[in-house]
Amino acid sequence: MADPEPEENISGGESGGGRAATFDPSTAGTRAEAVVDRLGEMYWTKTYGGRPAFECLVRTILSQNTSDKASQPAHDSLMERYGGSEAGSASDGPSGESTDPRGDDGDLAATLAEADQQTLAETISSAGLYNQKSERIIAIAQRICEAYGGADEFDEFVREADPDEVRDRLLELNGVGPKTADCVLLFAGGRGGVFPVDTHVHRIARRMGLAPADADHETVREYVERDVPAEKCGFGHTAMIQFGREYCTARKPACLDDPEACPLADQCAQVGVYPATGDVVDPAEAPE
């Protein structure tokens, strides 16, 4: 079954809706744009805008330091227990009282602000670091309710306020780093020109020479957001992650055994990759 179309699809491409973008490496203005265009020729990935901002924030926190395979069940369990009446129903206790922790108004932030930490930790245990993450989620939910009034008001802030202000406010929350903040701006706010930098993007951009070899995550973000058109950043983020999983892995990139095995070989500087010896090092450790 195909994924339902999102409220806004910020992936670009002819099927993208919302913000169409043509993937044509021959007309790219920068090498970074040419890389994203080549990825567009390889595969098209939906990038959703319009996701509820607080849920997106929680989902991204759950994904920290773990895989989607581990964090997705944790998100599903959290939403089933705390996500409002549409997420399911809970049984009554022995004396007839409801054991459902979800608030009557369906406000996820308000519900999690009052959640029992140990119960939440058990609910999200598949995501790893569940004690730390549960404490952070509850604290952030409380902060969201205090500062904005609830999940809906926070969602409006993320969508409507100045992107730089949104990012600054998100970074003030304990447990929210640049990548998490940028994911909320992209997937919830639907903001163009936002290119979140995760482990894959950080590795690939430096390995390909799209950013300095010793660049930290913030510097990589500055380079790719400068060189990739705003309407292509959302797609570029998701596609580069996919490329990192399929071809440009950390320990054994496709070019190591066969230069022609990588569809982006002609765009890559191979910083830290040495096919002649089979060695692979972090680009920051590669000799100049």
C-alpha positions as CSV (number, residue, x, y, z in Angstrom):
1,M,0.0,0.0,0.0
2,A,1.4,3.4,-1.0
3,D,2.0,6.1,1.5
4,P,-0.8,8.6,1.6
5,E,0.1,12.0,0.2
6,P,1.1,14.4,2.9
7,E,-0.5,17.8,3.5
8,E,2.5,19.2,1.7
9,N,5.2,17.3,-0.1
10,I,8.5,19.2,0.0
11,S,10.5,16.7,-2.0
12,G,10.3,18.4,-5.3
13,G,10.3,16.6,-8.6
14,E,7.4,16.2,-11.0
15,S,5.5,14.1,-8.5
16,G,6.4,16.2,-5.6
17,G,3.5,18.5,-5.3
18,G,3.8,21.6,-3.2
19,R,7.2,22.7,-4.4
20,A,8.3,21.2,-7.7
21,A,11.9,21.0,-8.6
22,T,13.6,19.7,-11.7
23,F,16.5,17.4,-11.1
24,D,18.9,18.1,-14.0
25,P,22.6,17.8,-13.1
26,S,23.6,19.5,-16.4
27,T,21.9,22.8,-15.3
28,A,23.1,22.7,-11.6
29,G,24.7,25.9,-10.4
30,T,26.9,24.2,-7.9
31,R,28.4,20.7,-7.4
32,A,26.3,20.2,-4.3
33,E,23.2,20.9,-6.4
34,A,24.5,18.5,-9.1
35,V,24.8,15.8,-6.4
36,V,21.3,16.3,-5.2
37,D,20.1,16.3,-8.9
38,R,21.8,13.0,-9.5
39,L,20.2,11.6,-6.4
40,G,16.9,12.8,-7.9
41,E,17.6,10.8,-11.0
42,M,18.4,7.7,-8.9
43,Y,15.3,7.7,-6.7
44,W,12.6,10.0,-5.5
45,T,11.8,10.1,-1.8
46,K,8.8,11.7,-0.3
47,T,9.7,14.3,2.3
48,Y,6.7,15.4,4.3
49,G,5.8,18.8,5.5
50,G,2.9,19.5,7.7
51,R,3.6,16.9,10.4
52,P,2.4,17.9,13.9
53,A,5.4,19.8,15.3
54,F,5.4,18.4,18.9
55,E,5.0,14.9,17.7
56,C,7.8,15.4,15.2
57,L,10.0,16.7,18.0
58,V,9.2,13.7,20.1
59,R,9.8,11.4,17.2
60,T,13.2,12.9,16.4
61,I,14.3,12.7,20.1
62,L,13.4,9.0,20.1
63,S,15.6,8.5,17.0
64,Q,18.7,10.0,18.6
65,N,21.6,7.5,18.9
66,T,19.6,4.7,17.4
67,S,18.1,3.3,14.2
68,D,14.7,3.8,12.6
69,K,14.1,0.1,13.2
70,A,14.4,0.6,16.9
71,S,12.9,4.1,17.2
72,Q,9.8,3.6,15.1
73,P,8.2,0.9,17.4
74,A,8.9,3.2,20.4
75,H,7.1,6.1,18.6
76,D,4.2,3.8,17.7
77,S,3.9,2.6,21.4
78,L,4.1,6.2,22.7
79,M,1.3,7.4,20.4
80,E,-0.8,4.4,21.2
81,R,-0.6,5.1,24.9
82,Y,-0.5,8.9,25.0
83,G,-1.6,10.1,21.6
84,G,-5.3,10.9,22.1
85,S,-8.5,9.1,21.6
86,E,-7.9,8.4,18.0
87,A,-4.9,6.2,18.9
88,G,-6.9,3.5,20.5
89,S,-8.6,2.8,23.9
90,A,-7.4,1.7,27.2
91,S,-9.2,-0.8,29.6
92,D,-10.8,0.2,32.8
93,G,-9.1,-0.5,36.1
94,P,-10.4,-3.1,38.7
95,S,-12.8,-0.5,40.3
96,G,-14.1,0.8,37.0
97,E,-11.8,3.8,36.7
98,S,-10.1,4.5,33.4
99,T,-6.4,3.6,33.2
100,D,-5.9,5.6,30.0
101,P,-3.2,8.3,30.6
102,R,-4.3,10.3,27.6
103,G,-5.9,13.7,28.3
104,D,-9.5,14.4,27.2
105,D,-8.4,17.2,24.9
106,G,-6.0,15.0,22.9
107,D,-3.1,17.4,23.5
108,L,0.0,15.3,23.3
109,A,2.2,17.9,25.0
110,A,-0.2,18.3,27.9
111,T,-0.6,14.5,28.3
112,L,3.2,13.9,28.3
113,A,3.8,16.8,30.6
114,E,1.8,14.8,33.2
115,A,3.2,11.4,32.3
116,D,4.8,9.0,34.8
117,Q,8.4,8.9,33.8
118,Q,8.9,5.2,34.5
119,T,5.8,4.3,32.5
120,L,6.9,6.4,29.6
121,A,10.4,4.9,29.8
122,E,9.0,1.4,29.6
123,T,6.8,2.5,26.7
124,I,9.7,3.7,24.6
125,S,12.2,1.1,25.7
126,S,12.9,-0.1,22.2
127,A,14.5,3.2,21.3
128,G,17.4,2.8,23.8
129,L,18.5,5.4,26.4
130,Y,14.9,5.3,27.4
131,N,15.3,6.7,30.9
132,Q,17.2,9.7,29.6
133,K,14.8,10.2,26.6
134,S,11.7,9.8,28.8
135,E,13.0,12.5,31.2
136,R,13.7,14.8,28.4
137,I,10.4,14.3,26.6
138,I,8.5,15.0,29.8
139,A,10.6,18.1,30.6
140,I,10.2,19.4,27.0
141,A,6.4,18.8,27.1
142,Q,6.2,20.8,30.3
143,R,8.2,23.6,28.7
144,I,6.0,23.6,25.6
145,C,2.9,23.9,27.7
146,E,4.4,26.7,29.8
147,A,5.7,28.7,26.8
148,Y,3.0,28.1,24.2
149,G,0.0,26.6,25.9
150,G,0.0,23.2,24.2
151,A,0.8,21.2,21.1
152,D,-1.4,23.2,18.7
153,E,0.0,26.5,19.7
154,F,3.6,25.1,19.4
155,D,2.7,23.8,16.0
156,E,1.5,27.2,14.9
157,F,4.7,28.8,16.2
158,V,6.9,26.3,14.3
159,R,5.0,26.9,11.0
160,E,4.5,30.7,11.2
161,A,7.4,32.3,13.2
162,D,10.7,33.4,11.7
163,P,12.7,30.2,11.0
164,D,15.8,31.5,12.8
165,E,13.7,32.3,15.9
166,V,12.1,28.9,15.8
167,R,15.5,27.2,15.6
168,D,16.9,29.3,18.5
169,R,13.9,28.4,20.7
170,L,14.2,24.7,19.8
171,L,17.9,24.7,20.6
172,E,17.1,26.1,24.1
173,L,15.3,22.8,25.0
174,N,17.5,20.3,26.8
175,G,18.2,17.3,24.5
176,V,17.5,19.3,21.2
177,G,20.5,19.7,19.1
178,P,20.9,21.3,15.6
179,K,19.9,18.2,13.7
180,T,16.7,17.7,15.8
181,A,15.8,21.4,15.5
182,D,16.3,21.3,11.7
183,C,14.2,18.1,11.3
184,V,11.3,19.9,13.1
185,L,11.7,22.9,10.9
186,L,11.7,20.7,7.8
187,F,9.2,17.9,8.5
188,A,6.8,19.9,10.6
189,G,7.3,23.5,9.6
190,G,7.8,22.6,5.9
191,R,10.5,25.2,5.7
192,G,12.5,25.4,2.5
193,G,16.3,25.8,2.6
194,V,16.6,23.5,5.7
195,F,19.1,20.6,5.2
196,P,19.4,18.7,8.5
197,V,22.9,17.1,8.9
198,D,22.9,13.6,10.4
199,T,25.7,11.2,10.5
200,H,25.3,10.2,6.9
201,V,25.1,13.7,5.5
202,H,28.1,14.8,7.7
203,R,30.2,11.9,6.3
204,I,29.1,12.2,2.7
205,A,29.4,15.9,2.3
206,R,33.0,15.9,3.6
207,R,33.9,12.7,1.8
208,M,32.7,14.2,-1.5
209,G,34.4,17.5,-0.9
210,L,31.1,19.5,-0.6
211,A,32.3,20.8,2.7
212,P,35.8,21.0,4.4
213,A,37.1,17.7,5.6
214,D,37.3,18.9,9.2
215,A,33.9,20.6,9.2
216,D,31.6,20.0,12.1
217,H,27.9,19.4,11.6
218,E,27.0,23.1,11.7
219,T,29.6,24.0,9.2
220,V,28.5,21.2,6.8
221,R,24.9,22.5,7.1
222,E,26.1,26.0,6.2
223,Y,27.8,24.8,3.1
224,V,25.0,22.6,1.8
225,E,22.3,25.1,2.5
226,R,24.4,27.7,0.7
227,D,24.9,25.5,-2.3
228,V,21.6,23.6,-2.7
229,P,18.5,25.6,-3.8
230,A,16.0,25.9,-1.0
231,E,13.3,23.9,-2.7
232,K,15.7,20.9,-3.0
233,C,17.1,20.8,0.5
234,G,14.3,18.7,1.9
235,F,14.7,16.0,-0.8
236,G,18.5,16.3,-0.6
237,H,18.5,15.5,3.1
238,T,16.4,12.3,2.8
239,A,18.0,11.2,-0.5
240,M,21.6,11.6,0.9
241,I,20.7,9.5,3.9
242,Q,19.4,6.8,1.5
243,F,22.6,7.1,-0.6
244,G,24.7,6.7,2.6
245,R,22.9,3.5,3.5
246,E,23.1,2.0,0.1
247,Y,26.4,3.1,-1.4
248,C,28.5,5.5,0.7
249,T,28.6,3.6,4.0
250,A,31.1,4.5,6.7
251,R,33.4,1.5,6.6
252,K,33.0,0.1,3.1
253,P,31.8,2.6,0.5
254,A,30.9,1.1,-2.9
255,C,33.9,2.7,-4.6
256,L,36.4,0.8,-2.5
257,D,36.1,-2.3,-4.5
258,D,34.9,-0.9,-7.8
259,P,35.0,2.8,-8.7
260,E,32.1,2.2,-11.2
261,A,29.9,0.8,-8.5
262,C,29.1,4.2,-7.2
263,P,26.7,6.3,-9.3
264,L,28.2,9.5,-8.0
265,A,31.9,8.6,-8.5
266,D,32.4,11.4,-11.0
267,Q,31.3,14.0,-8.4
268,C,33.3,12.6,-5.5
269,A,36.7,13.8,-4.2
270,Q,37.1,10.5,-2.2
271,V,38.5,12.4,0.8
272,G,39.6,9.7,3.2
273,V,38.9,6.8,0.9
274,Y,41.8,4.9,-0.7
275,P,40.7,2.2,-3.2
276,A,44.4,1.3,-3.9
277,T,45.0,0.2,-0.3
278,G,41.4,-0.5,0.8
279,D,41.7,2.0,3.6
280,V,38.9,4.3,4.8
281,V,39.4,7.0,7.4
282,D,37.2,9.9,8.6
283,P,37.8,12.8,6.1
284,A,39.1,14.9,9.0
285,E,41.9,12.4,9.5
286,A,42.9,12.3,5.8
287,P,46.2,13.9,4.9
288,E,46.0,17.1,3.0
